[in-house]
Amino acid sequence: MEHFYYGEHLEVIPGLFDLTYVRNPGGAFSFFARGPEEVRLAFFIGTGVVAISLLLVLYRRLEPKALLAGAALGTILGGALGNLTDRVLHGEVIDFLDFHVAGYTWPTFNVADSCIVIGVTFLIFEIFMTPEPEPATSPPDGEVGAQSL
């Protein structure tokens, strides 16, 4: 913010990656960016606080050996805190990472956004790739087990 004027970009890897200073008053892909400022700020700050609270509750409920889920939630939490800090300090999120691939430019984003995406990816991986625990065996039909008495 101190070294770039708004909209300025610095080509880092020609045709692939630039640093570009933009501000995003909205959410992902500028969702709700044109909403009334007071409503928009209240919505995004409130949503950020709720998300951070839920992430902390989920983290506390994790089993100690759930390392990937813990890392995923921590990464998402870090991203949420980063974007919330921008909103509180600047009223919007500061974005600066600008990628181009095959003539397509991805919307400019920041490190906090990357943390959220990486954390969600880890969480999805954990959910779908972790084997289900074996169900407790029950006695065959008609038999009464000792636990039932």
C-alpha positions as CSV (number, residue, x, y, z in Angstrom):
1,M,0.0,0.0,0.0
2,E,2.9,2.3,0.7
3,H,4.8,1.5,-2.5
4,F,2.1,1.1,-5.1
5,Y,-0.7,3.4,-6.2
6,Y,-4.1,1.9,-6.6
7,G,-4.3,-0.3,-9.7
8,E,-0.5,-0.3,-10.2
9,H,1.0,-3.6,-11.1
10,L,4.5,-5.0,-11.2
11,E,5.3,-7.9,-13.6
12,V,7.1,-10.5,-11.6
13,I,7.0,-13.5,-14.0
14,P,6.1,-12.3,-17.4
15,G,2.7,-13.7,-18.6
16,L,2.1,-15.5,-15.4
17,F,2.3,-13.5,-12.2
18,D,2.1,-9.8,-11.3
19,L,1.8,-7.9,-8.0
20,T,-1.2,-5.6,-8.4
21,Y,-2.6,-3.3,-5.7
22,V,-6.4,-3.5,-5.6
23,R,-9.0,-3.2,-2.8
24,N,-12.0,-5.5,-2.6
25,P,-14.9,-4.1,-0.6
26,G,-16.9,-7.3,-1.2
27,G,-16.5,-11.0,-0.6
28,A,-15.2,-13.7,-2.9
29,F,-15.2,-12.5,-6.6
30,S,-16.4,-9.1,-5.3
31,F,-19.7,-10.5,-4.0
32,F,-21.8,-7.6,-2.5
33,A,-19.1,-5.1,-3.4
34,R,-21.6,-2.5,-4.4
35,G,-23.8,-2.8,-1.3
36,P,-24.3,0.1,1.1
37,E,-21.0,0.6,2.9
38,E,-22.4,0.4,6.5
39,V,-24.4,-2.8,5.6
40,R,-21.5,-4.3,3.8
41,L,-19.1,-3.7,6.6
42,A,-21.5,-5.0,9.2
43,F,-22.2,-8.1,7.2
44,F,-18.6,-9.0,6.4
45,I,-17.2,-8.2,9.9
46,G,-20.1,-10.0,11.5
47,T,-19.7,-13.0,9.2
48,G,-16.0,-13.0,9.9
49,V,-16.5,-13.0,13.7
50,V,-19.1,-15.8,13.4
51,A,-16.8,-17.9,11.2
52,I,-13.8,-17.4,13.5
53,S,-15.9,-18.4,16.5
54,L,-17.1,-21.6,14.7
55,L,-13.6,-22.5,13.6
56,L,-12.4,-22.2,17.2
57,V,-15.3,-24.4,18.5
58,L,-14.5,-27.0,15.8
59,Y,-10.8,-26.9,16.6
60,R,-11.5,-27.4,20.4
61,R,-13.6,-30.5,19.5
62,L,-10.9,-32.2,17.5
63,E,-9.2,-35.2,18.8
64,P,-5.5,-34.6,19.5
65,K,-4.5,-37.1,16.7
66,A,-6.5,-35.3,14.0
67,L,-3.4,-33.4,12.7
68,L,-4.5,-32.7,9.2
69,A,-7.9,-31.4,10.3
70,G,-6.2,-29.3,12.9
71,A,-3.8,-27.8,10.3
72,A,-6.7,-27.3,7.9
73,L,-8.8,-25.4,10.5
74,G,-5.8,-23.4,11.6
75,T,-5.0,-22.4,8.1
76,I,-8.7,-21.3,7.5
77,L,-8.6,-19.5,10.8
78,G,-5.5,-17.6,9.8
79,G,-7.0,-16.5,6.5
80,A,-10.2,-15.4,8.2
81,L,-8.3,-13.4,10.7
82,G,-6.2,-11.8,8.0
83,N,-9.2,-10.7,5.9
84,L,-11.1,-9.6,9.1
85,T,-8.1,-7.5,10.1
86,D,-8.1,-5.8,6.6
87,R,-11.8,-5.0,6.9
88,V,-11.5,-3.5,10.4
89,L,-8.4,-1.5,9.5
90,H,-9.2,-0.5,5.9
91,G,-12.9,-1.1,5.4
92,E,-12.1,-3.6,2.7
93,V,-9.7,-6.4,1.8
94,I,-6.3,-5.5,0.2
95,D,-5.6,-7.9,-2.7
96,F,-2.3,-8.0,-4.6
97,L,-1.6,-11.5,-6.1
98,D,-2.5,-11.5,-9.8
99,F,-2.1,-14.7,-11.9
100,H,-2.5,-15.2,-15.6
101,V,-2.7,-18.5,-17.4
102,A,-3.3,-19.0,-21.2
103,G,-4.7,-15.5,-21.6
104,Y,-7.0,-15.8,-18.6
105,T,-6.5,-13.6,-15.6
106,W,-7.7,-15.0,-12.3
107,P,-9.3,-12.4,-10.0
108,T,-6.7,-10.7,-7.8
109,F,-6.4,-12.2,-4.3
110,N,-4.3,-12.1,-1.2
111,V,-2.4,-14.5,1.1
112,A,-5.4,-14.8,3.5
113,D,-7.6,-15.9,0.6
114,S,-5.0,-18.5,-0.3
115,C,-4.9,-19.8,3.3
116,I,-8.7,-20.2,3.3
117,V,-8.6,-22.2,0.0
118,I,-5.7,-24.4,1.1
119,G,-7.3,-25.1,4.4
120,V,-10.7,-26.0,2.9
121,T,-8.8,-28.2,0.4
122,F,-7.1,-30.0,3.3
123,L,-10.4,-30.3,5.1
124,I,-12.1,-31.9,2.1
125,F,-9.2,-34.2,1.7
126,E,-9.4,-35.2,5.4
127,I,-13.2,-35.8,5.1
128,F,-13.1,-37.9,2.0
129,M,-9.8,-39.7,2.4
130,T,-9.9,-40.7,6.0
131,P,-11.3,-44.2,6.4
132,E,-14.5,-44.5,8.5
133,P,-14.0,-46.1,11.9
134,E,-15.1,-49.7,12.2
135,P,-18.6,-49.9,13.7
136,A,-19.0,-51.7,17.0
137,T,-20.1,-55.3,16.4
138,S,-23.5,-56.2,17.7
139,P,-24.7,-59.7,18.6
140,P,-26.5,-61.7,15.9
141,D,-30.2,-61.2,15.7
142,G,-32.1,-62.9,18.5
143,E,-29.1,-63.1,20.8
144,V,-28.9,-60.8,23.8
145,G,-25.4,-59.5,24.5
146,A,-24.0,-58.8,28.0
147,Q,-24.2,-55.1,27.2
148,S,-28.0,-55.3,26.9
149,L,-28.5,-56.7,30.4
